[in-house]
């Protein structure tokens, strides 16, 4: 008996001890978990609690304005409104959706802003469209849903008159472009990114997005369990900081004129596209930069068929949102010859009167080099090389300069690297490392093949000759306004490329090239023009296509040297030659510029009717 009682006592004590251990362990787990939550996870759970009691709304900052140099608004911000619904407040969702759909359909057209850069054809926005969208949104298990964007104050007032509970409005700044397509490639556009945030794309909008968009504000409002604001609850607000405003170097009148002319030129010569840049060679300031085809940044999602009508649409045209003047590279062709000659003159290897012999095709690395017109002229001077745009002579000069030095001069002229202009998406072009050049590469690059550049790089290199030998960074921003402060953007000199003497000698040779070369039938008679044509075959399917060219003319008024200009046409079909396409268009624009700036005719040329 005694042993039995002892065993029972031991068994009970063991059970009691096990039970106590279990409770102790459970208590320890609870204590440890509380320690995790209250101490280690304090910030996390405090934040979760705050989110349950506080609603946070972003207040979008007003985007900075963009102005032309002569004070015209090119991109601004106006108030629009977002209409939102509170599904948990609305009792009769079908009735509310029907009333709103009727009002919205009646108020057509309503401005629409695409939320995606890849927006295709837009749906018909009628009663059925609005009703379905609103009804579906109001039946979501959410406290707050967006219903319609870009409403005007008048439209908001009309909806408010319906007295609908659970329908509210939130002010949203909206980007608009009062000049339509004017300077669209310089400006870029604003769209929603993948997070629904308004973001700038391309141009100034993209490059200076952080400066323009400002800093959003926030509203923190205490709410109850149903998600409704508590009348006597907490409320905190931080004000939005507006974005900076930008003044461009672009002159609105000149921009309008060159856009009109490049459109006419592309259509007249049946080209795929065209680019024009007008600059001040002494500062690097861009006075105008235009491309065609263009687009309306207020309606960037609209395709050309919707803008012009299918019956007017040409198969060779398309909407182009890229800035081709800085984003489309091409082999520039003969406009590269003045850079090759400049290097040789600057090194003291040749002068304007140095002679060479053109007695027929030549071979480098087993490859044939011939002139563009297959003609040969015997003894020529360097001046005549540029006048006749002689490939054999350019290759001869290039080999006198040599691979290393020619590559260095071209790099100093700005080829093979971004110019640094304050626009998004600039291309570098291609200037290969000297170690990869063969003899045929040296020959080809000397007359503009085997190297690629943007129109901006080409004109900026010519500016070096115009201003006496200095390379400037192209500038398209004149001033920045920041909370009452004005920051002036000064011209930026990068480096001296050639001597003043070399530049002066090159100006004379380029005047002769314009007056007596391929451009002579169209060159202005009242003004001295220094310039060069470039008819560059396009490399396709492993060879240069004989009938597909890029046509370029680049030059400047050499009497005062204050205006430089480039015209580039992509694949003109009326003629493959720049002398019959880019040159006459360049001269038309130059004539308008002379009138606009009041440039007096050069006395040495006399006063006669401009061509």
C-alpha positions in Angstrom: 0.0 0.0 0.0 2.7 2.3 1.0 4.5 1.8 -2.3 1.3 2.4 -4.2 0.7 5.7 -2.5 4.3 6.8 -3.1 3.9 6.1 -6.8 0.7 8.0 -7.0 2.3 11.0 -5.2 5.3 10.9 -7.6 2.9 10.7 -10.5 0.9 13.7 -9.3 4.0 15.7 -8.6 5.3 14.9 -12.1 1.9 16.0 -13.7 1.9 19.2 -11.6 5.5 19.9 -12.5 4.7 19.3 -16.2 1.7 21.5 -16.0 3.7 24.3 -14.3 6.4 23.9 -16.9 3.8 24.1 -19.7 2.3 27.3 -18.2 5.7 28.8 -17.6 6.7 28.0 -21.2 3.5 29.5 -22.5 3.9 32.5 -20.3 7.5 32.9 -21.6 6.3 32.7 -25.2 3.7 35.4 -24.5 6.2 37.6 -22.8 8.7 37.1 -25.6 6.1 37.9 -28.2 5.0 41.0 -26.3 8.7 42.0 -26.1 8.9 41.5 -29.9 5.8 43.6 -30.6 6.2 46.3 -28.0 10.0 46.8 -28.1 11.6 45.3 -31.1 8.6 45.9 -33.5 7.4 49.2 -31.9 8.0 51.4 -35.0 6.4 48.9 -37.4 3.2 48.3 -35.3 3.0 52.0 -34.4 3.0 52.8 -38.1 0.3 50.1 -38.8 -1.9 51.6 -36.0 -1.4 55.1 -37.4 -2.5 53.9 -40.8 -5.7 52.6 -39.3 -6.5 55.9 -37.8 -5.0 58.4 -40.2 -5.6 59.0 -43.9 -2.7 60.4 -46.0 -3.4 62.3 -49.2 -0.7 63.7 -51.5 -1.2 67.3 -52.6 0.5 67.6 -56.1 2.7 70.6 -56.5 2.2 73.1 -59.3 4.6 72.3 -62.1 6.9 75.1 -63.2 6.2 77.0 -66.3 8.3 77.1 -69.5 8.7 80.3 -71.4 10.4 81.4 -74.7 13.2 83.9 -74.6 10.8 86.6 -75.7 8.4 86.0 -72.8 5.7 83.7 -74.3 4.3 80.9 -72.3 5.1 77.5 -74.0 4.1 75.2 -71.1 2.0 76.0 -68.2 -0.2 74.5 -65.5 -3.9 75.1 -64.9 -6.3 73.7 -62.3 -8.3 70.7 -63.2 -10.2 68.4 -60.8 -10.4 64.7 -60.1 -13.9 63.4 -59.2 -13.7 60.5 -56.7 -16.3 58.3 -55.0 -16.6 56.8 -51.5 -18.3 53.4 -52.1 -18.9 52.7 -48.5 -20.9 55.9 -48.1 -23.0 55.6 -51.3 -26.2 53.7 -50.8 -27.7 53.4 -54.3 -24.7 52.9 -56.5 -26.7 52.2 -59.7 -28.6 55.5 -59.4 -25.4 57.6 -58.6 -23.6 55.9 -61.6 -26.5 56.7 -63.9 -26.8 60.4 -62.8 -23.0 60.9 -63.2 -22.9 59.1 -66.6 -25.7 61.3 -67.9 -24.0 64.5 -66.8 -20.6 63.5 -68.1 -21.9 62.4 -71.5 -23.9 65.6 -71.8 -20.7 67.7 -71.1 -18.6 66.1 -73.9 -16.0 66.8 -75.1 -14.1 66.4 -71.8 -10.3 66.8 -72.0 -8.6 63.4 -71.7 -5.1 62.8 -70.6 -3.6 59.4 -71.3 -2.0 57.7 -68.3 0.4 55.7 -70.4 3.1 56.6 -72.9 1.8 53.7 -75.0 -1.9 54.7 -75.3 -3.5 53.5 -78.5 -6.8 54.4 -80.0 -9.2 56.0 -77.5 -12.7 54.5 -76.8 -15.9 56.4 -77.5 -16.8 58.3 -74.3 -20.6 58.1 -74.3 -23.2 57.3 -71.6 -22.5 53.6 -71.7 -18.7 54.2 -71.3 -19.1 56.4 -68.3 -21.9 54.3 -66.7 -19.8 51.1 -66.8 -16.6 52.7 -65.5 -18.3 54.5 -62.6 -20.6 51.6 -61.6 -17.7 49.1 -61.6 -15.6 51.5 -59.6 -18.3 52.2 -57.0 -18.8 48.4 -56.4 -15.2 47.9 -55.4 -14.5 47.0 -51.7 -12.6 50.3 -51.2 -13.1 53.5 -49.2 -12.0 55.8 -52.0 -12.0 55.3 -55.8 -11.1 57.8 -58.7 -13.9 58.2 -61.2 -13.0 60.9 -63.7 -10.0 63.2 -64.3 -9.4 66.6 -65.9 -12.7 68.2 -65.0 -13.0 72.0 -65.3 -14.4 74.2 -62.5 -17.6 74.6 -64.5 -18.0 70.9 -64.9 -17.4 70.4 -61.2 -20.1 72.9 -60.3 -22.6 71.3 -62.5 -22.0 67.9 -60.8 -22.2 69.4 -57.4 -25.6 70.7 -58.1 -26.9 67.1 -58.2 -26.2 66.9 -54.4 -24.8 63.3 -54.5 -23.5 62.0 -51.2 -20.2 60.1 -51.4 -19.0 62.1 -54.4 -16.1 64.5 -54.0 -13.5 66.5 -55.9 -9.8 66.9 -55.6 -7.8 69.7 -57.3 -5.1 68.4 -59.7 -2.7 70.7 -61.6 -2.8 69.9 -65.3 -0.1 70.5 -67.9 -1.1 72.4 -71.0 0.7 73.8 -74.0 -0.9 77.0 -75.3 1.1 77.1 -78.6 0.1 73.6 -79.7 2.9 71.9 -81.7 5.3 74.8 -81.4 8.7 73.6 -80.0 7.1 70.3 -79.1 10.4 68.4 -79.5 12.2 70.9 -77.3 9.5 70.9 -74.6 8.6 67.1 -74.4 5.4 66.2 -72.6 4.0 65.1 -69.2 2.3 61.7 -68.6 1.7 59.3 -65.8 4.4 56.7 -65.0 3.8 53.1 -63.8 3.1 54.4 -60.3 0.5 56.9 -61.5 2.8 59.9 -60.9 2.9 62.8 -63.4 6.4 62.7 -65.0 8.1 64.5 -67.8 9.3 62.7 -70.9 11.7 63.9 -73.6 12.9 67.5 -74.0 12.9 70.0 -71.1 10.1 68.2 -69.4 12.1 65.0 -69.1 15.6 66.5 -68.6 14.5 68.9 -65.8 11.6 66.9 -64.4 12.9 67.1 -60.8 13.2 70.9 -61.0 9.8 71.5 -62.8 7.6 69.1 -60.7 8.4 70.7 -57.3 7.8 69.0 -54.0 4.3 67.5 -53.2 2.6 68.3 -50.0 0.6 66.0 -47.7 -2.6 66.0 -45.8 -3.0 63.8 -42.7 -6.5 63.4 -41.5 -7.8 61.2 -38.6 -10.7 58.9 -39.5 -13.0 56.4 -37.8 -13.4 52.7 -38.3 -15.7 53.2 -41.4 -13.0 55.4 -43.0 -14.9 58.7 -42.5 -13.0 61.8 -41.2 -13.5 62.5 -37.5 -15.1 65.9 -37.1 -13.0 66.8 -34.0 -10.1 64.5 -35.1 -6.5 65.4 -35.9 -5.6 67.2 -39.1 -2.1 68.1 -40.4 -1.0 69.6 -43.7 2.3 70.3 -45.3 2.2 72.7 -48.2 3.4 71.7 -51.7 6.4 73.6 -53.0 5.8 74.7 -56.6 8.4 73.7 -59.3 10.9 76.0 -60.8 10.0 77.9 -64.0 12.3 77.9 -67.0 13.1 80.5 -69.6 14.5 79.0 -72.9 16.9 80.5 -75.3 14.3 79.7 -78.0 12.8 82.7 -79.8 9.1 82.1 -80.4 9.0 84.0 -83.8 12.1 82.3 -85.2 10.9 78.9 -83.9 7.5 79.4 -85.6 9.1 80.4 -88.9 11.6 77.4 -89.1 8.8 74.9 -88.1 6.7 76.2 -91.0 9.7 76.0 -93.4 10.9 72.5 -92.4 7.3 71.2 -92.8 7.1 72.7 -96.3 10.6 71.4 -97.1 9.9 67.8 -96.0 6.6 67.8 -98.0 8.1 69.5 -101.1 11.1 67.1 -101.3 9.2 64.1 -100.1 11.5 63.4 -97.3 11.0 61.0 -94.3 11.8 63.8 -91.8 13.7 67.0 -91.5 15.5 69.0 -88.8 16.6 72.6 -88.5 18.7 74.3 -85.9 19.5 78.0 -85.6 22.3 79.0 -83.2 24.4 81.9 -82.0 28.0 80.7 -82.7 29.5 83.0 -80.1 27.5 81.7 -77.2 26.2 78.3 -78.2 22.6 79.5 -77.6 20.0 77.7 -79.6 17.6 80.2 -81.1 15.4 77.6 -82.8 15.3 73.8 -83.0 12.6 72.2 -85.1 11.8 68.8 -86.6 9.1 67.5 -88.9 7.0 65.4 -88.4 5.9 66.9 -85.1 3.2 66.3 -82.5 1.0 68.2 -80.0 2.4 67.6 -76.5 -1.1 68.2 -75.1 -2.3 65.2 -77.1 0.9 63.1 -77.3 -1.0 59.9 -77.5 -2.9 60.8 -80.7 -1.5 59.2 -83.8 -1.1 60.9 -87.1 -4.2 59.3 -88.7 -6.3 60.9 -86.0 -4.7 64.3 -86.5 -4.7 64.5 -90.3 -7.3 62.0 -91.3 -6.6 58.6 -93.0 -7.3 60.0 -96.5 -4.5 62.6 -96.1 -1.9 60.3 -94.5 1.3 59.6 -96.4 2.9 56.3 -96.0 6.3 58.1 -95.6 5.1 60.2 -92.7 4.6 59.3 -89.1 4.2 61.0 -85.7 7.7 61.6 -84.2 8.0 62.3 -80.6 11.8 62.1 -80.4 13.9 65.2 -81.0 15.6 64.1 -84.2 18.0 67.1 -84.0 19.7 65.5 -80.9 18.5 61.8 -81.0 18.9 60.7 -84.6 22.5 60.1 -85.7 23.6 59.7 -89.3 26.8 59.6 -91.3 27.1 63.4 -92.1 29.1 63.0 -95.4 30.9 66.0 -96.9 30.0 68.4 -94.2 32.9 66.6 -92.3 35.5 67.7 -94.9 35.9 71.2 -93.4 36.9 69.5 -90.0 39.5 67.4 -91.8 40.9 70.4 -93.6 40.8 72.5 -90.4 43.0 69.9 -88.6 45.5 70.0 -91.4 45.6 73.8 -91.6 45.9 74.1 -87.8 48.8 71.6 -87.8 50.6 73.6 -90.5 50.4 70.7 -93.0 48.5 72.5 -95.7 47.2 76.0 -96.6 44.4 77.1 -98.8 46.8 77.1 -101.8 48.4 73.7 -101.2 48.0 71.5 -104.2 47.4 67.8 -104.7 46.7 65.7 -107.8 43.3 64.0 -108.5 44.1 61.7 -111.4 41.6 58.9 -110.7 40.3 56.5 -108.1 42.6 55.5 -105.3 42.8 52.4 -103.1 43.2 52.1 -99.3 43.3 48.7 -97.6 42.2 47.2 -101.0 39.1 49.4 -101.1 38.3 51.9 -103.9 37.7 55.6 -103.1 36.3 57.7 -105.8 34.6 61.1 -106.0 30.8 61.5 -105.6 30.4 62.6 -109.3 33.1 60.2 -110.6 34.9 63.2 -112.2 38.6 64.0 -111.9 40.3 67.3 -112.1 44.0 66.9 -112.0 45.9 69.5 -109.9 43.6 71.1 -107.3 44.1 73.4 -104.4 42.7 72.8 -100.9 40.2 75.6 -101.6 39.1 73.7 -104.7 38.9 70.5 -102.7 36.0 72.0 -100.6 34.5 73.8 -103.6 34.2 70.5 -105.6 33.7 68.4 -102.5 36.5 66.1 -103.6 36.6 62.8 -101.8 40.0 61.9 -103.1 41.5 65.1 -101.9 39.8 64.8 -98.4 41.3 61.3 -98.1 44.7 62.7 -99.1 44.5 65.4 -96.4 43.3 62.9 -93.8 46.3 60.7 -94.4 48.6 63.7 -94.0 47.0 64.5 -90.6 47.1 60.8 -89.5 44.9 58.6 -87.5 45.7 59.8 -84.0 45.7 63.5 -84.7 42.6 63.5 -86.9 40.7 61.5 -84.3 41.8 63.9 -81.6 40.7 67.0 -83.6 37.3 65.4 -84.4 36.8 64.7 -80.7 37.8 68.3 -79.9 35.2 69.5 -82.4 32.6 67.6 -80.2 32.1 64.4 -82.2 31.7 61.1 -80.4 30.3 62.6 -77.2 27.1 64.3 -76.0 27.2 68.1 -76.4 25.7 68.5 -72.9 22.5 70.4 -74.0 19.8 70.4 -71.3 17.5 68.1 -73.2 16.6 64.5 -72.5 17.7 61.7 -74.8 20.7 63.2 -76.6 22.8 60.6 -78.5 26.6 60.5 -78.5 27.1 59.6 -82.1 30.0 57.2 -83.0 33.7 58.1 -83.2 35.6 54.9 -82.9 38.9 54.6 -81.0 41.9 55.3 -83.2 43.3 51.8 -82.5 40.5 50.3 -84.6 41.1 52.5 -87.7 42.5 51.0 -90.9 43.7 53.0 -93.9 40.3 52.9 -95.5 38.7 54.0 -92.2 40.9 57.0 -92.2 40.0 57.8 -95.8 36.3 57.4 -95.3 36.1 59.3 -92.0 38.0 62.2 -93.7 35.0 62.7 -96.0 32.2 61.8 -93.5 31.6 58.1 -93.8 32.3 55.6 -91.0 31.4 58.2 -88.4 28.0 59.2 -87.1 26.7 62.4 -85.5 23.6 64.3 -84.7 22.6 67.5 -86.5 23.4 69.4 -83.3 26.9 68.0 -83.2 27.4 69.0 -86.9 26.3 72.6 -86.5 28.2 73.0 -83.2 31.4 71.9 -84.9 30.8 74.6 -87.6 30.3 77.2 -84.9 33.9 76.6 -83.9 35.0 77.9 -87.4 32.4 80.8 -87.2 33.5 82.1 -83.8 37.2 82.0 -84.2 38.1 78.5 -82.9 36.2 78.0 -79.6 33.9 75.1 -78.8 30.8 76.1 -76.7 28.3 73.9 -75.0 25.0 74.3 -76.7 22.6 76.1 -74.4 18.8 76.0 -74.5 18.1 77.4 -71.0 18.4 81.1 -70.4 17.0 81.6 -66.9 15.6 79.6 -64.0 13.1 81.1 -61.5 13.2 79.5 -58.1 11.0 81.0 -55.3 11.7 84.6 -56.4 15.3 84.0 -57.2 16.5 84.3 -60.8 19.5 82.2 -61.9 21.0 83.4 -65.2 22.6 80.7 -67.3 25.9 81.9 -68.8 27.5 80.7 -72.0 30.0 77.9 -71.4 33.2 77.7 -73.3 34.6 74.1 -73.4 37.9 74.4 -75.2 39.8 76.0 -78.0 39.9 73.6 -80.9 41.7 75.6 -83.7 43.6 78.9 -83.8 41.9 82.1 -84.8 44.1 82.2 -87.9 43.0 78.7 -88.9 39.3 79.7 -88.4 39.7 82.8 -90.5 41.3 80.8 -93.3 38.5 78.2 -93.1 35.8 80.9 -93.3 37.3 82.1 -96.6 37.4 78.6 -98.1 33.8 77.9 -97.0 32.7 81.2 -98.6 34.2 80.0 -101.8 32.6 76.6 -101.4 29.2 78.1 -101.0 29.6 80.7 -103.8 31.2 78.4 -106.4 30.4 74.9 -105.3 27.3 72.8 -105.5 25.2 75.4 -103.7 26.1 78.2 -106.2 22.7 78.2 -108.0 20.8 79.0 -104.8 23.2 80.9 -102.6 22.1 84.4 -101.5 23.5 87.2 -103.7 23.3 89.9 -101.1 25.1 88.1 -98.3 28.3 86.3 -97.8 27.6 82.8 -96.8 30.2 80.3 -95.5 28.8 76.7 -95.7 29.1 73.2 -97.0 26.8 70.6 -98.5 26.7 67.0 -97.4 25.0 64.3 -99.5 25.6 61.1 -97.5 24.5 57.7 -98.8 22.8 55.6 -96.2 24.3 52.2 -95.2 21.6 49.5 -95.7 21.8 45.8 -95.8 25.6 45.7 -95.7 26.2 48.4 -98.4 25.6 52.0 -99.2 22.3 52.5 -101.0 22.8 54.6 -104.2 19.3 56.2 -104.1 18.9 56.7 -100.3 20.7 59.7 -98.9 20.7 62.2 -96.0 20.9 65.7 -97.4 22.6 68.5 -95.3 23.6 72.1 -95.6 25.3 73.8 -92.7 26.8 77.3 -92.6 26.5 80.8 -91.3 26.3 84.5 -92.3 30.1 85.2 -92.6 29.7 88.9 -92.8 28.6 89.2 -89.1 28.9 85.5 -88.0 26.1 85.9 -85.5 23.7 83.3 -86.9 24.5 79.7 -87.9 22.0 77.3 -89.4 21.7 73.6 -90.3 19.1 72.0 -92.5 19.0 68.2 -92.6 16.6 66.1 -94.7 16.2 62.3 -94.3 15.9 60.4 -97.6 14.4 63.1 -99.9 12.9 61.5 -103.0 12.7 64.4 -105.4 16.5 64.5 -105.6 19.2 62.6 -103.7 21.5 65.7 -103.8 21.7 68.2 -100.9 22.4 71.0 -103.5 18.8 70.6 -104.8 17.0 70.0 -101.5 18.7 71.1 -98.3 20.5 74.1 -99.9 17.4 75.9 -101.3 15.5 75.3 -98.1 18.5 76.6 -96.1 18.6 79.8 -98.2 14.9 80.4 -97.8 15.3 80.2 -94.0 18.4 82.4 -94.1 16.5 85.0 -96.1 13.8 85.1 -93.4 16.4 85.3 -90.7 18.1 88.2 -92.4 14.8 90.1 -92.5 13.9 89.2 -88.9 17.2 90.4 -87.5 17.7 93.3 -89.9 21.0 92.0 -91.1 22.3 94.5 -93.7 23.5 93.1 -97.0 27.3 92.8 -97.3 28.6 95.9 -99.2 31.2 93.9 -101.1 28.4 92.0 -102.7 26.4 95.1 -103.6 22.6 95.4 -103.1 20.5 93.1 -105.4 17.5 90.9 -105.3 18.0 87.9 -103.0 17.3 84.6 -104.5 
